[in-house]
Amino acid sequence: MITVYSKPATCYYCIQTAKWLTAHGFEFHEVDVTADPKALEFIKSRGHQTVPQIYLGETLLVEGGYTGMIKLGATALHERLAK
């Protein structure tokens, strides 16, 4: 399942990521890095300084957060998940 590391209360792109994934029928789990120190440490340890970050397990699924996801598109994202 997709994990979206985000700040849903304050991050426009995080909110838009969740809306886009939902609109395109993706199942995902959202983790608020402001409420989960381990999640924050995880994304920092991967070199990220911004959210949202979109992962499948411990593998970065989409480079570039929301913008990267939109550029990739729903079809290509479905294909990545099928592999």
Sequence and secondary structure as in RCSB ss.txt:
>XXXX:A:sequence
MITVYSKPATCYYCIQTAKWLTAHGFEFHEVDVTADPKALEFIKSRGHQTVPQIYLGETLLVEGGYTGMIKLGAT
ALHERLAK
>XXXX:A:secstr
 EEEEE TTT HHHHHHHHHHHHTT  EEEEETTT HHHHHHHHHTT  SS EEEETTEEEETTHHHHHHHH HH
HHHHHHH 
